[in-house]
Amino acid sequence: MSSNPIPQSSGGGGGGGRGGGTSDGLFQKPRDPSMAPRHYRTPRSLPDVCPKEPTGDGRGLCDGPSVVADQHRWTVYNSKVNLPAALNDPRLAKRESDFFTKTWGLDFAETDVMPSFYLPNITREHFSSYLQETAQREKIHERCKNVCPNKDDLSVPTITNNHDKARAELEQVPKIFMKPEFVLNDPATFNAVLPWSHFSVAGGKNSRDVASSRLLQEKLSHYLDVVEVSIARQISLRSEAFFHAMSSQHELQDQMRETADAVAKLRARTAAIDRVMCRGPLRVLRDALTRNNCVKLHNKLKLMAAVHQTQPTVQLLLSTSEFVGALELIATTKEVLQQELQGIHSFRHLGSQLCEMERLIDKMMVADFSTYAQSDLNRPFEEDSQVMEKDRLQSLVFGLLRQRKLDFLDIYSDEMIRAAKNVVRQCVVKSVSQISEIDADTVKFHEQMRLMTFHQWFDLLLDIFEHFILFLKRIKATLSVIRNVVLEVLDSSQRSRLAEVTSATNHSNEDEEESGGSALNSGEAELAYLTHEGLFISDALNEAEQRSSVTAQARAQTRAEACGSDSASATTESSSSREHNSNTTSSLPIGGAAAIEDVMPSDLELGRVANNVQELLYTASDVSHDRCVKVLMTRAKDGSLERLSSAEFVCLSQAVESFVKDTEELCGRRSMSLRGALQSQANRFVQRFHEERKTKLSLLLDNERWKQAEVPAEFQDLVDSIADGRISLPDRKHTGSEDRKPSEFLCVDGQKYAVVGTVLLLIRMFLEYCQCVNDIPSITTDILTRLTDLLKHFNSRSCQLVLGAGALQVVGLKTITTRNLALASRCLQLVVHYIPVIRAHFETRLQPKQYSVLRHFDHITKDYNDHIAEISAKLVAIMDSMFEKALSKYEVKAPMPSACLRNVCKQMAKMHEAIYELLPEEQTQMLFLRINARFNLHLKRQLARLGVINDGGPQNGLVMVDVAFYSENVQALRSLECLDLNMPEIWEQKR
């Protein structure tokens, strides 16, 4: 049937085809792709003339006109005629000739449009192959149309006529018979079908009634025949479907029969297999499950027996202070109760009892640790052992960490503070007991230290320092044990996690095998459930899980043993307690490292505890320093420390510095409380030290007569030691220094200084200041400030006494001579010489950030230089007033040299005699140059007043004689031979 051609209903298409002798309206659609015509040529699409809008065919763009290749050929793009121009002739009468023709011209319509080069010319030959392929099928199609007319053309009218006829016959049947609710039981329906009105009421049968009933019977029979004929017609039209359904029913019954036979054979075979192969193995499996249940029951009973012995065992461990073992036993028992024995009625109160025991153990450990701290910190210092009962301490620390009692260090800190107070009290009681002058029963504790002499109190302080060093060493050793336990627990936790990761990686294949075994066990349990109606399903599944958990617990036990070998708890358990634990908990499952890891603090908490241990050592150092500060301040309350001598205070300072350095090396903490207390006492000491020397200097200056003093050999040796770089007071007097005679001058770096006695003592004073800085470095800045104040005081007071003539009233000098002035200037120069030396010495003792205080030396140097310049100016002013007074009476007349110039030369000689031995030659020459300049100025003014000019006249000659006399006398003085007097300046310059 698939080879029959399908006629096309399109008349236009078919007519066009038949006009050419063949039908191009026929097409055979193959049902199988393999039956498609092989030589059918695909129609070629026409090229696109608008490359800007591609049709989707890639070759269309390639076949279009190319601007590069066809730029000199005419293409469709060169056309100047559009569609409106082609459809509308511009030469028609009704159209304006200039509207369409102004662009294309008048004759554009007659222009022949050239055929397109890109559109193929379609002819009949293009369809020849298709017509040849379909010619044979077309002939067959036409022949079939003649033999069997088209169903649409021939059969339709017949069918329509028969259908109309049958419909007309069915319409004769009353509609009441066709209604769905047609029921003869209904009286209305029955009366409508059998009209009893046509029959006689009397019940007689006349001829009319018989005829009516026969007519009704025939009518109903006719209705029945019409309906039966219609049904028969419908059945005949669907006979094939009925026959097909009947044949299918017979086939289905045959298949059902065969299936029933196969099922019967399968059941018989299955029964045989069950009888021969399954009943025995299933009985074995059931017996195995029963045995496993009995074994588990026995293990449960043994486990319950072991748990029942937990409380007595814990009490036994607590009696021997085995807190760690008791806690581990409680934790293991609680884990067993939660995992293995959950829901056991007899153990319903055991969990709360274990928790209560655990809280009791916590309190016992805290109390025991407090007792241990008291015993350790208050035991005599004569004992050699640094750590008391090390194993006990490790056990307590591990137990407290296990219970997360991380505040146990606060207990130790409180005990440490109380023990530090006891250290001081014991030392004081011991020292007072050796002093008979002090009655310890009647004198208060603080008063006892004040009643001691300095040496007794200093010995007490050294004893306290020594005891606190031992105290800190003992605390450091104890805290080191605690820190080691914390670090071991932390390291064990980290290694345990690393081992778990490594084990999980290495045993991945074993886990897969175990999971396969678990799946097999689950399969066996399922089979037992299917066979025995679920009597052993829970036990079978639990057994499968138990096998995997036992393997995991065995691995956890191995890791716990590896980690537990390094833990602190392993060192604290006695052999008896271990044996008892092993006997009691042998049947308990291994909690091991997993349980310990659950209760142990985290790494962060353990790290914080380790840091707190170090901070506690710092606190111990601070507490020790605070107690020593109390001792120091108790002694200083009445000001006794301020009245110490320099040597005594230096001893105190050195002892404190030594103790501070020892504690800093021991604890690694720079405590500042004791240093601060010493600094405050040092400031008071420096203030008193400075006031004493300032008062002494003031007394010396007030009694100074400003005469040159002899220099003892002791001071010369002191100056020489400074020159050698030893800026300190000698420890003892040099042998033979008293036998040497004192010298007139002080030799410093090759220069001779004529000094007064006050300056010699001033040099010794600032060496005492420098020595104090060497002994007490913490007071460097304060000493520097005080020393600069002392130097300023010497400068200002000497200025008041000499330049201000204060010595006239204070000492009773008659006058301030030029020798006094020159001697004061030289003393000031000696101090200025030593200021850089003092500055360099202090600079080595200061921190870089403290260098700003050195500027005080710069200010002092400037003040001293200004003072020296003022003294020089005073000397010049003295001679200036003499020149003004003497030369104002000068007259140019014989005899020569004049008396005035003789007097001037005499005064110059006295000045030179007074200062020559005191001042160096350079300063003497500079001073006389300035004096000579003032002489020339006054002589020049007097000559100008007298009208004497440099004209070579008699008066000029007389003046030149006086000038020559002045020059000879001045240059005859020692060290002034080469002095340039510049005498021509006395004459007025000619303009």
DANORLIN-V633653 format. One record per residue. N is the residue number from 1. RES is the residue in one small letter. SS is DSSP state (helix for helix, strand for strand, loop for the rest). PSI is psi in whole degrees, 0 to 359 (999 if undefined). Layout:
N&RES&SS&PSI  N&RES&SS&PSI
This chain:
1&m&loop&335  2&s&loop&345  3&s&loop&349  4&n&loop&136  5&p&loop&150  6&i&loop&119  7&p&loop&142  8&q&loop&139  9&s&loop&351  10&s&loop&117  11&g&helix&323  12&g&helix&315  13&g&helix&319  14&g&helix&322  15&g&helix&321  16&g&helix&323  17&g&helix&315  18&r&helix&338  19&g&helix&332  20&g&loop&8  21&g&loop&343  22&t&loop&160  23&s&loop&108  24&d&loop&7  25&g&loop&3  26&l&loop&141  27&f&loop&128  28&q&loop&118  29&k&loop&112  30&p&loop&143  31&r&loop&339  32&d&loop&134  33&p&helix&334  34&s&helix&342  35&m&helix&3  36&a&loop&148  37&p&loop&135  38&r&loop&333  39&h&loop&22  40&y&loop&128  41&r&loop&131  42&t&loop&131  43&p&loop&139  44&r&loop&130  45&s&loop&148  46&l&loop&148  47&p&loop&149  48&d&loop&132  49&v&loop&359  50&c&loop&92  51&p&loop&345  52&k&loop&341  53&e&loop&84  54&p&loop&146  55&t&loop&357  56&g&loop&340  57&d&loop&118  58&g&helix&328  59&r&helix&341  60&g&helix&322  61&l&helix&323  62&c&helix&327  63&d&helix&354  64&g&loop&171  65&p&loop&140  66&s&loop&129  67&v&loop&327  68&v&loop&311  69&a&loop&326  70&d&loop&31  71&q&loop&338  72&h&loop&1  73&r&loop&154  74&w&loop&131  75&t&loop&177  76&v&helix&340  77&y&helix&346  78&n&helix&358  79&s&loop&138  80&k&loop&8  81&v&loop&122  82&n&loop&178  83&l&helix&317  84&p&helix&325  85&a&helix&326  86&a&helix&328  87&l&helix&342  88&n&loop&110  89&d&loop&122  90&p&loop&349  91&r&loop&9  92&l&loop&158  93&a&loop&327  94&k&loop&0  95&r&loop&148  96&e&loop&133  97&s&helix&336  98&d&helix&1  99&f&helix&314  100&f&helix&345  101&t&helix&356  102&k&helix&343  103&t&helix&318  104&w&helix&347  105&g&loop&170  106&l&loop&333  107&d&loop&29  108&f&loop&333  109&a&loop&329  110&e&loop&354  111&t&loop&129  112&d&loop&132  113&v&loop&123  114&m&loop&143  115&p&loop&151  116&s&loop&137  117&f&loop&346  118&y&loop&354  119&l&loop&124  120&p&loop&155  121&n&loop&109  122&i&loop&125  123&t&loop&180  124&r&helix&335  125&e&helix&335  126&h&helix&337  127&f&helix&5  128&s&helix&316  129&s&helix&319  130&y&helix&319  131&l&helix&322  132&q&helix&321  133&e&helix&327  134&t&helix&2  135&a&helix&313  136&q&helix&317  137&r&helix&329  138&e&helix&321  139&k&helix&316  140&i&helix&321  141&h&helix&318  142&e&helix&320  143&r&helix&321  144&c&helix&327  145&k&helix&325  146&n&helix&318  147&v&helix&310  148&c&loop&100  149&p&loop&163  150&n&loop&136  151&k&helix&325  152&d&helix&328  153&d&helix&323  154&l&helix&312  155&s&helix&335  156&v&helix&316  157&p&helix&321  158&t&helix&313  159&i&helix&322  160&t&helix&319  161&n&helix&313  162&n&helix&319  163&h&helix&320  164&d&helix&320  165&k&helix&314  166&a&helix&326  167&r&helix&320  168&a&helix&320  169&e&helix&319  170&l&helix&334  171&e&helix&341  172&q&helix&333  173&v&loop&132  174&p&loop&152  175&k&helix&339  176&i&helix&329  177&f&helix&340  178&m&helix&353  179&k&loop&144  180&p&loop&331  181&e&loop&23  182&f&loop&114  183&v&loop&127  184&l&loop&343  185&n&loop&337  186&d&loop&123  187&p&helix&320  188&a&helix&318  189&t&helix&318  190&f&helix&319  191&n&helix&326  192&a&helix&325  193&v&helix&317  194&l&loop&92  195&p&loop&97  196&w&helix&350  197&s&helix&338  198&h&helix&351  199&f&loop&160  200&s&loop&138  201&v&loop&329  202&a&loop&345  203&g&loop&0  204&g&loop&153  205&k&loop&100  206&n&loop&178  207&s&helix&329  208&r&helix&320  209&d&helix&321  210&v&helix&319  211&a&helix&321  212&s&helix&318  213&s&helix&324  214&r&helix&321  215&l&helix&319  216&l&helix&323  217&q&helix&320  218&e&helix&322  219&k&helix&318  220&l&helix&324  221&s&helix&321  222&h&helix&319  223&y&helix&319  224&l&helix&319  225&d&helix&319  226&v&helix&316  227&v&helix&319  228&e&helix&319  229&v&helix&317  230&s&helix&318  231&i&helix&318  232&a&helix&320  233&r&helix&316  234&q&helix&322  235&i&helix&320  236&s&helix&324  237&l&helix&332  238&r&loop&29  239&s&helix&319  240&e&helix&319  241&a&helix&322  242&f&helix&314  243&f&helix&322  244&h&helix&321  245&a&helix&320  246&m&helix&317  247&s&helix&322  248&s&helix&324  249&q&helix&319  250&h&helix&318  251&e&helix&319  252&l&helix&321  253&q&helix&322  254&d&helix&318  255&q&helix&320  256&m&helix&320  257&r&helix&316  258&e&helix&321  259&t&helix&319  260&a&helix&320  261&d&helix&316  262&a&helix&320  263&v&helix&321  264&a&helix&318  265&k&helix&320  266&l&helix&320  267&r&helix&319  268&a&helix&317  269&r&helix&320  270&t&helix&321  271&a&helix&322  272&a&helix&318  273&i&helix&318  274&d&helix&321  275&r&helix&321  276&v&helix&318  277&m&helix&336  278&c&helix&323  279&r&helix&320  280&g&helix&307  281&p&helix&321  282&l&helix&325  283&r&helix&323  284&v&helix&316  285&l&helix&319  286&r&helix&318  287&d&helix&322  288&a&helix&317  289&l&helix&321  290&t&helix&318  291&r&helix&317  292&n&helix&320  293&n&helix&321  294&c&helix&320  295&v&helix&316  296&k&helix&322  297&l&helix&319  298&h&helix&318  299&n&helix&321  300&k&helix&318  301&l&helix&319  302&k&helix&321  303&l&helix&318  304&m&helix&322  305&a&helix&320  306&a&helix&319  307&v&helix&326  308&h&helix&333  309&q&loop&6  310&t&helix&311  311&q&helix&313  312&p&helix&322  313&t&helix&318  314&v&helix&317  315&q&helix&322  316&l&helix&319  317&l&helix&321  318&l&helix&328  319&s&helix&335  320&t&loop&13  321&s&loop&29  322&e&loop&74  323&f&helix&322  324&v&helix&315  325&g&helix&320  326&a&helix&318  327&l&helix&320  328&e&helix&321  329&l&helix&318  330&i&helix&316  331&a&helix&318  332&t&helix&318  333&t&helix&318  334&k&helix&322  335&e&helix&320  336&v&helix&319  337&l&helix&323  338&q&helix&329  339&q&helix&312  340&e&loop&325  341&l&loop&29  342&q&loop&133  343&g&loop&358  344&i&loop&123  345&h&helix&325  346&s&helix&341  347&f&helix&21  348&r&loop&333  349&h&loop&355  350&l&helix&324  351&g&helix&313  352&s&helix&324  353&q&helix&320  354&l&helix&321  355&c&helix&320  356&e&helix&320  357&m&helix&324  358&e&helix&319  359&r&helix&322  360&l&helix&320  361&i&helix&322  362&d&helix&312  363&k&helix&320  364&m&helix&319  365&m&helix&318  366&v&helix&315  367&a&helix&319  368&d&helix&321  369&f&helix&320  370&s&helix&318  371&t&helix&319  372&y&helix&317  373&a&helix&318  374&q&helix&314  375&s&helix&321  376&d&helix&318  377&l&helix&337  378&n&helix&5  379&r&loop&158  380&p&loop&147  381&f&loop&353  382&e&loop&345  383&e&loop&143  384&d&loop&326  385&s&loop&136  386&q&loop&319  387&v&loop&128  388&m&loop&125  389&e&loop&69  390&k&helix&318  391&d&helix&319  392&r&helix&318  393&l&helix&315  394&q&helix&319  395&s&helix&316  396&l&helix&316  397&v&helix&317  398&f&helix&318  399&g&helix&319  400&l&helix&321  401&l&helix&321  402&r&helix&327  403&q&loop&8  404&r&loop&29  405&k&loop&73  406&l&loop&359  407&d&loop&16  408&f&helix&338  409&l&helix&332  410&d&helix&323  411&i&helix&315  412&y&helix&323  413&s&helix&317  414&d&helix&316  415&e&helix&326  416&m&helix&320  417&i&helix&317  418&r&helix&322  419&a&helix&325  420&a&helix&320  421&k&helix&320  422&n&helix&328  423&v&helix&312  424&v&helix&316  425&r&helix&318  426&q&helix&319  427&c&helix&320  428&v&helix&315  429&v&helix&319  430&k&helix&318  431&s&helix&319  432&v&helix&326  433&s&helix&339  434&q&loop&356  435&i&loop&117  436&s&loop&340  437&e&loop&343  438&i&loop&126  439&d&loop&109  440&a&loop&339  441&d&loop&328  442&t&loop&340  443&v&loop&137  444&k&loop&164  445&f&helix&314  446&h&helix&327  447&e&helix&335  448&q&helix&321  449&m&helix&330  450&r&helix&333  451&l&helix&347  452&m&loop&152  453&t&loop&168  454&f&helix&317  455&h&helix&321  456&q&helix&315  457&w&helix&324  458&f&helix&320  459&d&helix&320  460&l&helix&317  461&l&helix&318  462&l&helix&321  463&d&helix&319  464&i&helix&317  465&f&helix&316  466&e&helix&317  467&h&helix&323  468&f&helix&329  469&i&helix&315  470&l&helix&322  471&f&helix&315  472&l&helix&323  473&k&helix&318  474&r&helix&317  475&i&helix&319  476&k&helix&319  477&a&helix&317  478&t&helix&314  479&l&helix&330  480&s&helix&320  481&v&helix&315  482&i&helix&316  483&r&helix&321  484&n&helix&321  485&v&helix&316  486&v&helix&316  487&l&helix&324  488&e&helix&318  489&v&helix&318  490&l&helix&316  491&d&helix&320  492&s&helix&320  493&s&helix&316  494&q&helix&317  495&r&helix&328  496&s&helix&316  497&r&helix&320  498&l&helix&321  499&a&helix&322  500&e&helix&317  501&v&helix&316  502&t&helix&318  503&s&helix&320  504&a&helix&326  505&t&helix&318  506&n&helix&330  507&h&loop&25  508&s&helix&321  509&n&helix&320  510&e&helix&324  511&d&helix&323  512&e&helix&319  513&e&helix&320  514&e&helix&321  515&s&helix&324  516&g&helix&319  517&g&helix&323  518&s&helix&320  519&a&helix&320  520&l&helix&316  521&n&helix&321  522&s&helix&322  523&g&helix&319  524&e&helix&320  525&a&helix&321  526&e&helix&319  527&l&helix&318  528&a&helix&322  529&y&helix&317  530&l&helix&327  531&t&helix&319  532&h&helix&23  533&e&loop&38  534&g&loop&19  535&l&loop&333  536&f&loop&19  537&i&helix&318  538&s&helix&318  539&d&helix&323  540&a&helix&316  541&l&helix&319  542&n&helix&324  543&e&helix&320  544&a&helix&318  545&e&helix&325  546&q&helix&324  547&r&helix&316  548&s&helix&322  549&s&helix&327  550&v&helix&318  551&t&helix&316  552&a&helix&321  553&q&helix&325  554&a&helix&319  555&r&helix&318  556&a&helix&325  557&q&helix&321  558&t&helix&316  559&r&helix&322  560&a&helix&321  561&e&helix&321  562&a&helix&320  563&c&helix&325  564&g&helix&342  565&s&loop&335  566&d&loop&353  567&s&loop&159  568&a&loop&336  569&s&helix&334  570&a&helix&335  571&t&helix&349  572&t&helix&342  573&e&loop&136  574&s&loop&163  575&s&helix&326  576&s&helix&318  577&s&helix&324  578&r&helix&317  579&e&helix&319  580&h&helix&319  581&n&helix&318  582&s&helix&324  583&n&helix&327  584&t&helix&319  585&t&loop&24  586&s&loop&329  587&s&loop&1  588&l&loop&147  589&p&loop&154  590&i&loop&112  591&g&loop&314  592&g&helix&218  593&a&helix&329  594&a&helix&317  595&a&helix&318  596&i&helix&319  597&e&helix&330  598&d&helix&323  599&v&helix&339  600&m&loop&150  601&p&loop&161  602&s&loop&169  603&d&helix&324  604&l&helix&318  605&e&helix&319  606&l&helix&320  607&g&helix&323  608&r&helix&322  609&v&helix&318  610&a&helix&320  611&n&helix&323  612&n&helix&328  613&v&helix&315  614&q&helix&319  615&e&helix&327  616&l&helix&324  617&l&helix&319  618&y&helix&319  619&t&helix&320  620&a&helix&318  621&s&helix&316  622&d&helix&319  623&v&helix&317  624&s&helix&317  625&h&helix&322  626&d&helix&319  627&r&helix&323  628&c&helix&325  629&v&helix&321  630&k&helix&315  631&v&helix&317  632&l&helix&316  633&m&helix&329  634&t&helix&320  635&r&helix&325  636&a&helix&0  637&k&loop&324  638&d&loop&10  639&g&loop&15  640&s&loop&327  641&l&helix&334  642&e&helix&338  643&r&helix&9  644&l&loop&153  645&s&loop&168  646&s&helix&318  647&a&helix&319  648&e&helix&317  649&f&helix&325  650&v&helix&319  651&c&helix&316  652&l&helix&316  653&s&helix&318  654&q&helix&322  655&a&helix&317  656&v&helix&316  657&e&helix&321  658&s&helix&316  659&f&helix&319  660&v&helix&318  661&k&helix&320  662&d&helix&316  663&t&helix&326  664&e&helix&319  665&e&helix&326  666&l&helix&318  667&c&helix&345  668&g&loop&23  669&r&loop&132  670&r&loop&92  671&s&loop&138  672&m&loop&354  673&s&helix&312  674&l&helix&320  675&r&helix&321  676&g&helix&318  677&a&helix&318  678&l&helix&324  679&q&helix&318  680&s&helix&320  681&q&helix&324  682&a&helix&322  683&n&helix&319  684&r&helix&319  685&f&helix&317  686&v&helix&320  687&q&helix&314  688&r&helix&319  689&f&helix&315  690&h&helix&318  691&e&helix&321  692&e&helix&314  693&r&helix&327  694&k&helix&319  695&t&helix&319  696&k&helix&318  697&l&helix&320  698&s&helix&318  699&l&helix&319  700&l&helix&317  701&l&helix&322  702&d&helix&335  703&n&helix&1  704&e&loop&130  705&r&loop&3  706&w&loop&49  707&k&loop&154  708&q&loop&130  709&a&loop&153  710&e&loop&147  711&v&strand&113  712&p&loop&156  713&a&helix&330  714&e&helix&318  715&f&helix&328  716&q&helix&320  717&d&helix&323  718&l&helix&317  719&v&helix&322  720&d&helix&323  721&s&helix&326  722&i&helix&319  723&a&helix&330  724&d&loop&359  725&g&loop&2  726&r&loop&94  727&i&loop&76  728&s&loop&164  729&l&loop&142  730&p&loop&146  731&d&loop&322  732&r&loop&164  733&k&loop&142  734&h&loop&140  735&t&loop&133  736&g&loop&359  737&s&loop&331  738&e&loop&336  739&d&loop&336  740&r&loop&146  741&k&loop&148  742&p&loop&152  743&s&strand&164  744&e&loop&328  745&f&loop&158  746&l&strand&117  747&c&strand&119  748&v&strand&113  749&d&loop&41  750&g&loop&357  751&q&strand&147  752&k&strand&131  753&y&strand&121  754&a&loop&121  755&v&loop&165  756&v&loop&167  757&g&helix&330  758&t&helix&323  759&v&helix&323  760&l&helix&316  761&l&helix&329  762&l&helix&321  763&i&helix&319  764&r&helix&325  765&m&helix&311  766&f&helix&339  767&l&helix&326  768&e&helix&321  769&y&helix&315  770&c&helix&322  771&q&helix&323  772&c&helix&322  773&v&helix&321  774&n&helix&321  775&d&helix&326  776&i&loop&85  777&p&helix&337  778&s&helix&345  779&i&helix&25  780&t&helix&310  781&t&helix&321  782&d&helix&317  783&i&helix&320  784&l&helix&316  785&t&helix&318  786&r&helix&321  787&l&helix&317  788&t&helix&325  789&d&helix&321  790&l&helix&316  791&l&helix&320  792&k&helix&320  793&h&helix&318  794&f&helix&318  795&n&helix&312  796&s&helix&319  797&r&helix&321  798&s&helix&326  799&c&helix&319  800&q&helix&322  801&l&helix&324  802&v&helix&295  803&l&helix&322  804&g&loop&1  805&a&loop&29  806&g&loop&337  807&a&helix&340  808&l&helix&319  809&q&helix&324  810&v&helix&312  811&v&loop&334  812&g&loop&25  813&l&loop&147  814&k&loop&319  815&t&loop&161  816&i&loop&106  817&t&loop&169  818&t&helix&331  819&r&helix&320  820&n&helix&317  821&l&helix&315  822&a&helix&321  823&l&helix&319  824&a&helix&319  825&s&helix&318  826&r&helix&322  827&c&helix&318  828&l&helix&321  829&q&helix&322  830&l&helix&319  831&v&helix&318  832&v&helix&326  833&h&helix&324  834&y&helix&350  835&i&helix&314  836&p&helix&326  837&v&helix&315  838&i&helix&319  839&r&helix&314  840&a&helix&323  841&h&helix&316  842&f&helix&328  843&e&helix&326  844&t&helix&341  845&r&helix&353  846&l&loop&154  847&q&loop&154  848&p&helix&326  849&k&helix&350  850&q&helix&6  851&y&helix&343  852&s&helix&334  853&v&helix&345  854&l&helix&347  855&r&helix&342  856&h&helix&325  857&f&helix&324  858&d&helix&318  859&h&helix&319  860&i&helix&317  861&t&helix&318  862&k&helix&318  863&d&helix&317  864&y&helix&316  865&n&helix&322  866&d&helix&321  867&h&helix&317  868&i&helix&318  869&a&helix&324  870&e&helix&322  871&i&helix&317  872&s&helix&318  873&a&helix&327  874&k&helix&319  875&l&helix&317  876&v&helix&322  877&a&helix&324  878&i&helix&313  879&m&helix&328  880&d&helix&317  881&s&helix&323  882&m&helix&318  883&f&helix&318  884&e&helix&320  885&k&helix&319  886&a&helix&314  887&l&helix&345  888&s&loop&340  889&k&loop&9  890&y&loop&133  891&e&loop&144  892&v&loop&91  893&k&loop&159  894&a&loop&158  895&p&loop&157  896&m&loop&145  897&p&loop&152  898&s&loop&159  899&a&helix&326  900&c&helix&312  901&l&helix&328  902&r&helix&317  903&n&helix&318  904&v&helix&316  905&c&helix&327  906&k&helix&317  907&q&helix&324  908&m&helix&320  909&a&helix&321  910&k&helix&316  911&m&helix&315  912&h&helix&320  913&e&helix&326  914&a&helix&325  915&i&helix&349  916&y&loop&315  917&e&loop&344  918&l&loop&320  919&l&loop&151  920&p&loop&164  921&e&helix&319  922&e&helix&315  923&q&helix&324  924&t&helix&316  925&q&helix&316  926&m&helix&321  927&l&helix&318  928&f&helix&334  929&l&helix&317  930&r&helix&321  931&i&helix&319  932&n&helix&322  933&a&helix&319  934&r&helix&323  935&f&helix&313  936&n&helix&322  937&l&helix&313  938&h&helix&322  939&l&helix&323  940&k&helix&319  941&r&helix&319  942&q&helix&319  943&l&helix&321  944&a&helix&323  945&r&helix&323  946&l&helix&348  947&g&loop&20  948&v&loop&128  949&i&loop&167  950&n&loop&73  951&d&loop&7  952&g&loop&11  953&g&loop&185  954&p&helix&316  955&q&helix&320  956&n&helix&320  957&g&helix&319  958&l&helix&318  959&v&helix&321  960&m&helix&330  961&v&helix&315  962&d&helix&319  963&v&helix&319  964&a&helix&321  965&f&helix&318  966&y&helix&316  967&s&helix&318  968&e&helix&318  969&n&helix&318  970&v&helix&312  971&q&helix&347  972&a&loop&347  973&l&loop&153  974&r&loop&139  975&s&loop&3  976&l&loop&15  977&e&loop&322  978&c&loop&18  979&l&loop&129  980&d&loop&107  981&l&loop&339  982&n&loop&56  983&m&helix&335  984&p&helix&347  985&e&helix&347  986&i&helix&346  987&w&loop&144  988&e&loop&137  989&q&loop&136  990&k&loop&138  991&r&loop&999
